[in-house]
Amino acid sequence: MVFSVGALAGCTTTKDGTASPSATASTPSGSSSGDPEVPKVSAPLDASKYATDPCGLVPADVLTPLRLPVPGETRPAGNDSRTKAGPSCSWKIKGEGIGVLLTLGTANRDRGAGGLAGLYAGYKQRTFIRFLEPAPDVDGYPAIYYGLSDERSTGTCGLGVGIADDLAADVYAQGYQGADDSCGTAARIAAAMIKTLKGA
């Protein structure tokens, strides 16, 4: 089964309840500017400190109440199908098919296809992203729900959060009970990430 995650058309394959980012489509370098539909990030955050440790973006006191394991599993950015979007951290509840994946889309940014603009561009191309709609801001940062299709009612939620105009972080929650459960979990992980990046 193929799902969308990671900035701009990063597909995922799902195994044992954890989504893994795969190949990212290429987009013209100018995709991150000029589209009036794309919300702007008024206070960009520097995520460079976490490019080698994306699991460090979410503290244990957020993960434990969600029953997510500490530590998560870090995958660095690379050239294979699971790491092309950027570095990621996955948390999987063993034996339950429940998992959360956080991807920092630095590799997409470096290819000129980063930020929420990259996701909007992927949606317009309809290659991998065929569902996209605005989501409530996460601690003041613009967000969207997106995916290959809208699977929120079945407990799968993809949430993209713009942390800079050219950089998005994506939280993908799978195996939950409906939209409130899956998107609520994704939003909690994203809010913890924003708090960490703000240095709070």
N, C-alpha and C positions, 0 to 999 in steps of 0.2 A: 504494500500500500504506500502511496506517495503523498506527502503532505508538504505544505509550504512553511518555511521558517528561515530566518536569517535575512538580512537586508537584501532586497531585490531578488525575488525568484529563487531563493535558495530552497531547493526541495529537501525533504527529509525522508528517510526511510525509517520505519519503526520496527524495533526489535525488542521484545521483552518489555514493552511499555515505555521505552525511552526513544525519543525522536533524535535523529542525527542529521545535521545539515549536510547537504550534498552540493553538487555543482551549481554555480551561480551564473545566470545568463549575463552576457555583456550588454552594456548600455552606453550610448554616446556620453562623452565626458561632460557635456553640458546639462545632463539630466537633473543635477542638483539645484538648478536655479531657474527662475522665470515662470514656474507653474503657479498660478494664483491659488490653485486648490490645495497646495502643500502648505501646511502650517509651519511658520518659522519658529525657531528656537531663540527666545529672547536672552537667555543666560546660558550659553554653551558650557558644558562640563568637560573637563579633561579626564579621559579614561585611560591614558597611556600607562599609568601605573599598574593597571589591571590587565594589560594585554597578555602578560605571561601568567596571570593568576585570576581568571574570571570567577573562579569559585569564591575568591575573597570579597566579591561584591555583595554577597549575602551572608550576614552573620548567623551563627548557630541559633541565637535566640529567636530568629524568624523561622528558620528551617524546622526546629524541633516541634513546635506546636502543629506544623503541617505534616509531621511524621516523615519528613524527608531526611535522608541520611547525611551525617556530617562525618568526614568531608564529602563533597561531591567529586565527580570525576572530571578532571580538566583535560581538554584536548586543545593543543596549540593550533594556530592557523597553519595551513599547509596547502598542498596542491591536490590532495585526494578529494573524493566527492563529499566526505563528511566534514572537512575542515576548510573548505574554500571560502566560505563567507567570513570567517574570522575565528578567533579563539572562542571556546565554549565551555560551559560547565553543565553537567547533567546530574540530576538526582533521581534515583529510581527506588520505589518501594518494592522490594523483592516479593515476587509471588502474587502481586496484586494488579499488575499491568498499569500502574500509576507512575507517571514520570513527569519531570519538569526539565526543560532545557533552556538555558540562557546563552545567547550568542551575542558577542560584541562584534558588530559588523565592520571591523577595521580593515579587513582585506577588501571588502566591497568599496569602502571609502577610497582605498588606495587605487582601485580600478576606476574611480570616477563614477561609481554607481551606489554611493552610500546615502545614508540618511533616509528620512521618510520620503524624500523625492525619489529615491531609488525604488521604494515599494510602490509608490504611485505610478512610476514609469513601468514597472513590471505588470501592474494591474492593467494599464492601458494596452500593453502588448498582449495580454491574455495568454502568455505562454505557460506560466506556472501559477501566477496569482490571478484567481478568477473571482475572488470575493474580497472586498475591502470596504470598510465603513469607519467613520470616526468613532473613537472611543473616548471616554472621559479622560481628561488630563491626569497624568500621574505626578502628583506633587508639583504641579505647575508646568509640566513638560508635555507637549502634544503627543497623542497616541492614536493608534488605529488598531482595529481588529482586521485580520486578513488571513488568507489561506487559499488552498486549491479550491475549497468550497467552504460554506458556512457550516461548521460542525459543532458549533457551540451547544446546541441542544442535546448532542450526544456525548458531551463531556470533554470536548477537545477545543482548546482556545489558543489562537496565535495572537499575541499582542506585540506590536512594534512601538517603541518609544523613541522619539527624537531627542537625543542628548546633545546634539549639535546639528546645524543644518546639513552637514555632510556625514553624520554618524548616527546610526540607530542601533539600539539594543533590542533584541527580540526575546520574548519569553513565550515558550510554548508549553502549555499544560495539557496533558493527555491522560485519559482513563478515569476522569472524574464523573460526578453525577450532575449532568446538565450544565447549562450556561453559567448560572450563578456560582457554582462550585469551581468550575474550570477557570473562568475568567476572573473570579475573585482570587483564586490562588495565583494566577499570572500577575494580577495587579499588586498583590502583596509582595511578591518577589521583585517586581519592577520598582515599587515604592522603596523597598529596602536598598535596592541598587542605587537609586537616586540619592537616598540619604547618605549612603557610603561615599558616593562621588562628591557630594557637597561637603564631606568631611565632618558631618554631624556625629 
